[in-house]
């Protein structure tokens, strides 16, 4: 993935942060406001906000979930109307959960109405109303501070489920760390979006409740961190994750061992199909290899049945 930095962090959170000399960035939290942190998520159809696009920009879709060939003010990339990375655009009313035609597949995701018959896929939003965002990649329930699913949120049961593709503003400070090799937080992202070009990591404060991590979305609501794949338009990384072992590809029934250079060593591990293994590094060279935590041994990607939702550093 090409390195990217849609905007300077100070600009990125302009109007919603205080930047202190320590380099930490603190959102200004309006404790008396009843406005939902998902911005216009529950607003009237006539109200509007602004969104800013993350890396690679975004295609523009019609209400049928197909890409548009042209759109006012947009360029064209691979025959589709396309906005550049960092583009800021108005959007109107509630997000729309609708069909999405993508790579010869049809699914559903959340889109934002930008007017003139155009819609932006929520996954592509780096900033919503000039505030930092979480990109929800899996349908996420809303919980309270004790980890209990809420039966009602902001006065409605419907608001207790946030659909995949929604861009959600988070509440809490944004931390940073220049040493990216030791004592990593559970969830974080690289300042340029990719490890190879970064010199520090950042992460919004998350809360551990009964062994699971959550982000505060305000008004007493929390969503699980493992349902998020981008923060502020940057890919979310985890310090460790669990994979599920699949079938062995060797006649001896054991599992291949790779190394940090993405090569098979000729050695094998005795594992069982369905076994859960914690990994803390990933290497990709055609096939993927995943380092078993606490060892120098890498699992061979084709022998893994279930992969982590978020990325791991190499």
Rosetta blueprint (number, residue, H / E / L):
1 X L
2 X L
3 X L
4 X L
5 X L
6 X L
7 X L
8 X L
9 X H
10 X H
11 X H
12 X H
13 X L
14 X L
15 X L
16 X L
17 X E
18 X E
19 X E
20 X L
21 X L
22 X L
23 X L
24 X L
25 X E
26 X E
27 X E
28 X L
29 X L
30 X L
31 X L
32 X L
33 X L
34 X L
35 X L
36 X L
37 X L
38 X L
39 X H
40 X H
41 X H
42 X H
43 X L
44 X L
45 X L
46 X L
47 X L
48 X E
49 X E
50 X E
51 X E
52 X E
53 X E
54 X L
55 X L
56 X L
57 X L
58 X E
59 X E
60 X L
61 X E
62 X L
63 X L
64 X L
65 X L
66 X L
67 X E
68 X L
69 X L
70 X L
71 X L
72 X L
73 X L
74 X L
75 X E
76 X E
77 X E
78 X L
79 X L
80 X E
81 X E
82 X E
83 X E
84 X L
85 X L
86 X L
87 X L
88 X E
89 X E
90 X E
91 X E
92 X E
93 X L
94 X L
95 X L
96 X E
97 X E
98 X E
99 X E
100 X E
101 X E
102 X E
103 X L
104 X L
105 X E
106 X E
107 X E
108 X E
109 X E
110 X E
111 X E
112 X E
113 X E
114 X E
115 X E
116 X L
117 X L
118 X E
119 X E
120 X E
121 X E
122 X H
123 X H
124 X H
125 X E
126 X E
127 X E
128 X E
129 X L
130 X L
131 X E
132 X E
133 X E
134 X E
135 X E
136 X E
137 X L
138 X L
139 X L
140 X E
141 X E
142 X L
143 X E
144 X L
145 X L
146 X L
147 X L
148 X L
149 X E
150 X L
151 X L
152 X L
153 X E
154 X L
155 X L
156 X E
157 X H
158 X H
159 X H
160 X H
161 X E
162 X E
163 X L
164 X L
165 X L
166 X L
167 X E
168 X E
169 X E
170 X L
171 X L
172 X L
173 X L
174 X E
175 X E
176 X E
177 X E
178 X L
179 X L
180 X L
181 X L
182 X L
183 X L
184 X L
185 X L
186 X L
187 X E
188 X E
189 X E
190 X E
191 X L
192 X L
193 X L
194 X L
195 X H
196 X H
197 X H
198 X L
199 X L
200 X L
201 X E
202 X E
203 X E
204 X E
205 X L
206 X L
207 X E
208 X E
209 X E
210 X L
211 X L
212 X E
213 X E
214 X E
215 X E
216 X E
217 X E
218 X E
219 X L
220 X L
221 X E
222 X E
223 X E
224 X E
225 X H
226 X H
227 X H
228 X E
229 X E
230 X E
231 X E
232 X L
233 X L
234 X E
235 X E
236 X L
237 X E
238 X E
239 X L
240 X L
241 X E
242 X E
243 X E
244 X E
245 X E
246 X L
247 X L
248 X L
249 X L
250 X L
251 X L
252 X L
253 X L
254 X L
255 X E
256 X E
257 X E
258 X E
259 X L
260 X L
261 X L
262 X L
263 X L
264 X E
265 X E
266 X E
267 X E
268 X E
269 X E
270 X L
271 X L
272 X L
273 X L
274 X L
275 X L
276 X E
277 X E
278 X E
279 X E
280 X E
281 X E
282 X E
283 X E
284 X E
285 X L
286 X L
287 X L
288 X E
289 X E
290 X E
291 X E
292 X E
293 X L
294 X L
295 X L
296 X L
297 X L
298 X E
299 X E
300 X E
301 X H
302 X H
303 X H
304 X E
305 X E
306 X E
307 X L
308 X L
309 X L
310 X L
311 X E
312 X L
313 X L
314 X L
